[in-house]
Amino acid sequence: MKKLDIYEELKSNAYPGRGIIIGKSANGKYAVTAYFIMGRSVNSRNRVFTETEDGIKTEAADPSKLSDPHLIIYSPVRVLGNKTIVTNGDQTDTIYELMDKQQTFEQSLRTREYEDDAPNYTPRISGIMHVGDGMYNYAMSILKSADGDPDSVERFTYSYSSPIAGCGHFIHTYMGDGSPLPSFEGEPKKIGIPDDIDEFTKGLWESLNEDNKVSLFVRFIDIETGRAVSKIVNKYTK
């Protein structure tokens, strides 16, 4: 698979929806993840990322404008031991709770399906990173309807047991704008990952569509020490 320039990939799509990036920095030192959200409606744009004890959550930038918290208020990132969970919905909590009971990432997601937002049936995208004892691996998942047919759920899991320095994978909810919104197709896209968190954060944020981008989270985890550094960018403020 050809390695894509993530910045050009984002610039070419005005509405990829929500997106997860996981990979390894070019110098091989860091496990890297990024998660962004976009919005077309007032309700979905009215959000910010805020830090929590074990990750981040979405909150209303202006609570008075929040018309429907369903599907837009959740914890995109949570940490369970040496595992970092990143998703586009409340399946973060499902993965956290079931993996805490010794179920696997894939087993946890068998209890969930695509979002109940007909006619889009937005895919649920998820990722998990294992960083410990100087080792690193990750997996990504997408749960989607079969070409918009709500009677059929398709489940795909992609495992990356030996990440390559400077390489990552990108999965997002929509192929582009539309009505209904067309679901992501194919396996996660192979992309390049730089060494510097500030450079990566700036590059991602500037590449997202100015009208539709809402919030961005980026985290670099030192593979040897487990120490994590994170950045949050919000278009709107509380």
N, C-alpha and C positions, 0 to 999 in steps of 0.2 A: 504494500500500500504506500502510495506517495505521501511524504510528509508535507502538510500544508502550513502556510503562514497563518497563524490564528488571527492576527490583526486583519489581514486581507479577507479572511473567511468571514469575520464579523462585519466588516464594512460592506460586504457583498449581499448581506441579508438584513433588510430593515427590521425584520421581526422574527428572530429565532426563538422568542419567548423566554423560557428559562433555560439556563445552560450550566453544565458541570464540566470542569476540566480537572483531570488528575494525571500526574506524571512525575518525572524526576528532572531536577535542574541540570543544566548543561555540565556543571562541574561535578555532578554525581553526589553532592553533599546533602541535598534536600529532597524530601518528599513534598510535592507541591499540589495544592488544590485551589480551585477558584469556583465560585458560584455567583451567578448574576440573575436578576429578575428584570423583566420589562413589563410594560402595561400599555393598553390602548384606552381603557376606560378611566374615569375619574377615580373610581373605587380601587382599581388595581394599581394606579399610579400613586395613590395616597399611602405610601409605605416607606419605612426605613428599616435598615438592619441595626439591631442593638446587641451588644455583648451580653451573654449569660454566663453562669458559673461553668457550664460545660460546652459552650459553643456560641451560637447566635440565635436570635429569633426575629421575626418580622413584627413590626408594630405599625399602627396608623400614625402617619405624620401629623394629621389633624383628626383627632377622634370624632369631631363633630361632622366630618365628611364621610365617615365609615358607614356604608350602607349595608354591606354584607360581608362578615368576616369569613364566611365559608370558603375554603380553598385558598385564601390569601394570607391568613394569619397562622403561622406554624413555626417550628424550629427547623431551619434548613441544615444546621450543623450541630452534632452532639458528639461527645467523646466518651467512649466506654473502654476504660483501661488503655490498652495500646492501639485501640481502634478508633478511627475518625470516620463518622457517618455523615454523608452529604446527600441531601435529596431535595426535591422540589415540592414537598408536601408533608402532611402529617405521618407519612410512612416512616419518617425519621424515628418517631417514637415507637412504631411497630418493630422496626429493626432493632432498636436499642433494647426494648423490653424482651423480645424473644431471643436475641443473642445473649442477653444476660441470663437466660434460662437454658443456655447451651445449644440453641438452635443455630443453624448456619444462616448466612446472609440470604442465600437463595431460598431456604425453607421459610424464613421470615416473610419474604415477599410473595410467597404462594398464598398468603392470606389476604392479599390486596389485589386490586386491578386498576385500570385507568380511572381518571377522575369523572365524577358524575356531572359533567357540564355539557350536556347535549346542546348542539349537534357536534361540538368539537371533540368530545371524549379525549381530552388532553392526556397524553402519556404521563405516567409516573416514571421519572428517571431518578436513579439512585446510584451512589458510589460508596465504597468502603475502602479505607486504607489501613493496613497493618504495619506499624512501625515499632520495632523492638529488637533489642540485642544486636543492633547494627544491621538488621535485615528489613526489607521493605517489599511489600507486594500490594496489589490493589485489584478491585473488581468493579465493574459497572453493570447496571441493569436498566432495562426499559420494559414497562408493562403498557401495552397499547391495544386498541381495538384493531380488528382485522379490516384494514382499509375503510374505517368508519362504521363498520358493522358492530353495534353494541352487543350482539349475541355471541361474539367470539372474542376471547381475550388471548393475546399473544404475549409470551414471556421470553425474554432473551437475557442471558447473563454472559458477560465477557470477563475473563480472568487474565490478569497480567502478573505472572509469578516472578518474572525476572525483568523489571523495568530497565530500560536503556537510558543512560544519561542524555539529557537534552531532548527527550521524547516524551510525549504525553498523549492523552486521548480526550476528545471533546464530544459530548453528546448533548443534544438540546431538544426542546419539545416540538418545535414547528419547523417545517422546511422553508416557511416564509409566511407572509401575510395572506389572508384570504377569508372566505366565508363559505363553509366552515374552514377553520384553520387546518391546514394539511399536516398530519403527524410526521415526525422524524422517521426517516427510512434508512435502513442499512446498519452496519456496525459503526461503533464510535470512530470519529475521524482522527487520524494520526496527525499530531501537530508538534511544533517545536516548543521547547520550554527554556527560557533564559535562566541566568544565575541569580539575578537581582530582583527582589520582591518589589521594590519601588518602580523599577523599569517595567516589570510585568503588569503591575496594577495600573500604572499610567497608560501603558499601551492598550490594555483591554478596555479601560474606561473610555478612552478617546476613540476607540474603534466601534463601540456600540452606538446605535442610532440615537442621535441627540434628542429627538422627540419622544422616543419610546423607552429609553433606558431609565431605570429606577434606582437600583442599588447593586453593589458589587462587594464581594468578600474574597480575599486572597489569603492563603496561609502557606508558609514555608516551615516544614518540620525537619530539624537536624536529625538525620538518620542515625548518627552515632549516639547522640545525647538525648534525643526525644524532645528537645526544647523547641517550642513553636513560637513563631512571630506572625502576627496577623495584621491585615489592613482592611478597613471598611470605607467605602465611598458611597455616600447617599446624595442623590440629586435634590431631594427635599429634606427639610429639617423639621424636627418636632417643635 
